[in-house]
Every structure is written in C-alpha cells, then in structure tokens.
Amino acid sequence: MTDVAIEPLIANRREPRLIAPPSAQRRLSVAEAYTVQDRLREALLARGERLIGWKAGLTNAKGQAQFEVEEPVCGFLLASGVFSSGAEIPAARFAGLVVEAEVAFVMGRALAGPGVTPARALLAVEGALPALELVDFRFSGKTVGTDMIADGVFANAIVLGNAVTPVTHLDLALEGLVYELSGVIAATNTAAEVMGSPANSLAWLANHLGARGLTLRAGDVVMSGSVSALLRPKAGDTVRATFTRLGSVGARIV
C-alpha cells in the first residue's frame, strides 16, 4: 500500500487551493498512483458522492511527453460535478480552472476489457454528446503524470450538451470543432486529436479499466479527452464548443 495520504486530496476538493503534488515528497509509480486514486474515489463515495462515469486524459503524445507518462491516464467522474449546457459555474469551485472541449459518450450497456476494439466500443454506446470538461489544476510547481493519476486526473466538473447523437455511422475522427471564448474563436480542430479518434480513447479506457478489475456500466458518461487548445476563462467569460454533427455546448463562469 502506498504511503501517500488522501486527506489533502479530499480537503482540496472541499476548499480549492493549490497544494504540493505527491511527487514533491516521492514520485509514485503508475501502479501506486492508481492505488491512491482508488482510495480517493472510495473515500469520496463513502462521503455521499456518486460515481457517474470515467474520463481519459493526456490523449495525445504531446501531453504525455509533457507530464512524463507513456500512455493516456484515467480518472473518475462524480455526479456533483455534472452541469447542463448553458449553466453558470462558480469560479470558486476551482483552484486552477482550465476548460477542455471534448466528445462525451453515454454508455448503452456495460463494456469491459480486455480485448475491446473501437468498433466494439461504439456498439456499446447509446451515443455521443458535445461536452466541456472543467478541470482543476490543483497542484503547485512541477507536476508529473502520476500526480495527476493520484488526484483523479484533475476532474472537477463537466458540462454536457442537450441531445445524444447516435455514432455507429459516424467517423468521429472527422468531427470538426469551433471553440470560442466569450464569443471569439479561440481554436478550430478535429476530434482526430484524441488518439486518432474518440472511439480509440473509449476502447483504451474500457481495456484500462478491465485491467484494474473495473468496468464501464450502462448509463455511464465517458469523457474521451481534449480535442483542442486548453482555455483559461475568468469570471464573466463564456466558453462554447460547436461540433460538426454533435451540436454545441456552452457555459458561463461566474
């Protein structure tokens, strides 16, 4: 069992502030970091939180190199952090707010690895939604990938679009994005930025969870990874992501 205490990670979610990452004391292995994450998730659930899904992070080579890991990372999503498009979200929820535009999946049935392919993964989903992930960079100083893993990959809030689109007939790699900050276009991209396709991210996540003895459940939300540039809005700013076929999603920071 790792010696990293989870109490500071729990306290940081109640009263957001920048804290030193676990690696400031000792750099964790990937396996140790997921053990800490499991303990953190279980403690939060014991305090009344509800698990509603999972997220993939660092879904491109540049991000993995920056945080010194060799594959994407996985975190958990809690019901207390789910908002609908158009929501006003308090800046006070975050120590270090960053917003990502993502493709979110809603699972139609359970899915677990090993051996899940992207095609099989898409057959298990009800459909996809345009989404924003509002992550919280809670650590000060140098942060590595295993710090992110231990913390739950900086999960804080997600904003989901209003309609689920069936995706078995879509090539999600070609899904285009226009990303706006307070009405000004900040970036344009395609969802191929996410491991070549969000479907590849979904399959990776199912196989990763299977290796940890976990599974995607029917009804779970899966955040597949950032499609575009990371935005750092302030109170009063709006963020909107408009996808080619999935529609749009937006939120205002207050």
C-alpha positions in Angstrom: 0.0 0.0 0.0 1.3 3.4 -0.9 2.2 5.8 1.9 0.5 8.9 0.2 -2.2 10.4 2.3 -5.5 11.0 0.6 -6.8 13.5 3.2 -5.2 16.5 1.5 -6.7 15.5 -1.8 -10.1 15.3 -0.3 -9.8 18.6 1.6 -8.6 20.2 -1.6 -11.9 19.3 -3.3 -13.9 20.9 -0.5 -11.8 24.1 -0.3 -10.0 24.5 -3.5 -6.4 25.8 -3.3 -3.0 25.0 -4.8 -1.2 22.3 -2.9 2.1 20.5 -3.4 1.8 17.4 -5.6 2.6 13.9 -4.2 5.9 13.9 -6.2 7.2 16.7 -4.0 7.7 14.0 -1.4 8.2 10.9 -3.5 7.5 10.2 -7.2 4.9 7.4 -7.4 4.9 4.6 -10.0 1.8 4.4 -12.2 0.5 1.4 -10.3 0.9 3.3 -7.0 -0.8 6.3 -8.3 -3.9 4.3 -9.4 -3.9 2.7 -5.9 -4.1 6.2 -4.4 -6.8 7.2 -6.9 -8.9 4.1 -6.0 -8.6 5.0 -2.3 -9.6 8.6 -3.1 -12.6 7.5 -5.1 -13.8 5.1 -2.4 -13.4 7.7 0.3 -15.4 10.2 -1.7 -18.2 7.7 -2.4 -18.3 6.8 1.3 -18.9 10.6 2.0 -22.0 10.5 -0.2 -20.7 11.2 -3.7 -22.0 9.1 -6.6 -19.9 7.7 -9.5 -21.3 8.6 -12.9 -18.5 7.7 -15.3 -14.9 7.9 -16.3 -12.5 10.2 -18.2 -9.4 9.8 -20.3 -6.7 12.4 -20.2 -3.4 13.0 -21.9 -4.8 11.5 -25.1 -2.0 12.8 -27.4 1.7 12.3 -27.5 2.5 16.0 -26.7 0.6 15.9 -23.4 2.1 12.5 -22.4 5.6 13.8 -23.0 4.9 17.0 -21.0 3.7 15.0 -18.0 6.2 12.2 -18.4 3.9 9.2 -19.0 3.8 6.7 -21.8 0.0 6.3 -22.3 -3.2 8.2 -21.5 -4.4 8.5 -18.0 -7.8 7.6 -16.4 -9.9 9.4 -13.8 -13.4 9.2 -12.4 -16.4 11.5 -12.7 -18.8 12.3 -9.8 -22.5 13.3 -10.0 -21.9 16.5 -8.0 -19.8 17.9 -10.9 -22.4 17.4 -13.8 -23.9 20.5 -15.4 -26.2 21.1 -18.4 -25.3 23.3 -21.3 -25.9 27.0 -20.5 -25.1 26.5 -16.8 -23.4 29.2 -14.8 -20.5 27.7 -12.9 -18.8 29.4 -10.0 -15.1 30.2 -10.4 -14.8 29.5 -6.7 -15.1 25.7 -7.4 -11.5 25.7 -8.8 -8.0 26.4 -7.6 -6.8 26.5 -11.3 -9.6 26.3 -13.8 -8.9 25.0 -17.3 -11.6 24.2 -19.8 -11.4 21.4 -22.5 -13.7 20.7 -25.4 -14.5 17.0 -25.6 -16.7 14.3 -27.1 -18.6 12.6 -24.4 -20.1 9.1 -24.7 -23.2 7.8 -22.9 -22.9 4.0 -22.4 -25.9 2.0 -23.6 -24.7 -1.2 -22.0 -21.7 -2.4 -19.9 -18.3 -2.7 -21.5 -15.1 -4.1 -20.1 -11.8 -5.2 -21.3 -9.6 -6.9 -22.2 -9.8 -7.0 -26.0 -12.2 -4.2 -26.6 -11.8 -2.7 -30.1 -13.0 0.8 -31.2 -15.8 -0.8 -33.3 -17.0 -3.0 -30.4 -16.8 0.0 -28.1 -19.1 2.1 -30.3 -21.6 -0.7 -30.4 -21.9 -0.4 -26.6 -22.8 3.3 -26.5 -26.1 5.0 -26.7 -24.5 7.9 -28.5 -22.3 10.9 -28.1 -22.7 14.5 -26.7 -20.7 17.7 -27.1 -19.1 18.4 -23.8 -16.8 20.7 -21.8 -14.6 19.5 -19.1 -13.7 22.0 -16.4 -10.6 20.6 -14.9 -8.9 21.9 -11.8 -5.1 22.1 -11.8 -4.8 21.8 -8.1 -1.1 21.3 -7.7 1.6 24.0 -7.4 5.1 23.6 -9.0 6.3 20.8 -11.2 3.5 18.2 -11.7 4.0 14.8 -13.4 1.5 12.3 -14.8 1.4 10.1 -11.7 0.4 13.2 -9.6 -2.5 13.7 -12.0 -3.5 10.0 -11.7 -3.4 10.0 -7.9 -5.6 13.1 -7.8 -8.2 11.6 -10.2 -6.8 13.5 -13.3 -7.9 16.9 -12.0 -11.6 16.1 -12.5 -14.0 18.7 -11.2 -16.9 19.5 -13.4 -18.4 18.6 -16.8 -21.0 20.4 -19.0 -23.0 18.2 -21.3 -24.9 19.1 -24.4 -28.7 18.6 -24.6 -29.0 15.8 -27.1 -27.4 12.4 -27.6 -26.4 11.6 -31.2 -26.0 8.0 -32.4 -22.5 7.5 -33.6 -22.2 4.0 -35.1 -22.5 5.5 -38.6 -20.1 8.4 -37.9 -16.4 8.7 -38.4 -15.7 10.6 -35.2 -12.1 11.4 -36.3 -13.6 13.8 -38.8 -15.8 15.6 -36.3 -14.9 19.3 -36.5 -14.8 21.7 -33.7 -15.1 25.5 -33.4 -14.0 26.6 -29.9 -15.0 30.0 -28.6 -14.1 32.1 -25.6 -16.5 35.0 -24.9 -17.7 34.9 -28.5 -14.2 35.0 -30.1 -12.9 31.9 -31.9 -10.0 30.5 -29.9 -9.3 27.4 -31.9 -10.6 25.0 -34.6 -9.7 21.3 -34.6 -11.0 17.9 -35.5 -11.5 15.1 -33.0 -8.7 13.1 -34.6 -6.6 15.0 -32.0 -7.9 12.4 -29.5 -5.8 9.3 -30.1 -6.8 9.4 -33.8 -10.5 9.2 -32.9 -12.5 9.4 -29.7 -13.6 5.8 -30.4 -9.9 4.8 -29.8 -10.0 6.6 -26.5 -13.2 4.8 -25.5 -11.7 1.4 -26.3 -8.5 2.3 -24.4 -10.5 3.3 -21.3 -12.5 0.1 -21.4 -9.4 -2.1 -21.6 -7.6 0.0 -19.0 -10.5 -0.3 -16.5 -10.7 -4.0 -17.2 -7.1 -4.5 -16.2 -7.9 -2.8 -12.9 -11.0 -5.0 -12.3 -13.4 -2.2 -13.2 -16.0 -1.8 -15.9 -18.0 0.8 -17.8 -21.6 0.5 -16.8 -24.8 1.2 -18.7 -25.6 4.9 -18.3 -22.0 5.9 -17.5 -20.6 9.1 -19.1 -17.2 8.8 -20.7 -15.2 11.9 -21.4 -12.8 10.9 -24.2 -10.2 13.6 -24.0 -9.4 17.1 -25.1 -10.0 17.9 -28.8 -8.4 21.3 -28.9 -6.5 24.0 -27.0 -7.0 24.4 -23.3 -8.8 27.6 -22.3 -8.4 29.5 -19.0 -11.6 31.6 -18.6 -12.1 34.1 -15.8 -15.3 35.0 -14.0 -17.6 36.6 -16.6 -16.3 34.7 -19.5 -18.3 32.2 -21.6 -17.0 29.1 -23.3 -18.7 27.4 -26.3 -17.8 24.3 -28.3 -19.6 23.7 -31.6 -19.1 20.4 -33.3 -20.0 19.5 -36.9 -22.7 16.9 -36.2 -22.9 16.6 -32.4 -24.1 20.1 -31.8 -22.9 22.7 -29.3 -22.4 23.1 -25.6 -21.6 26.2 -23.6 -21.2 27.5 -20.1 -20.6 30.8 -18.3 -18.1 31.2 -15.5 -19.4 33.4 -12.6 
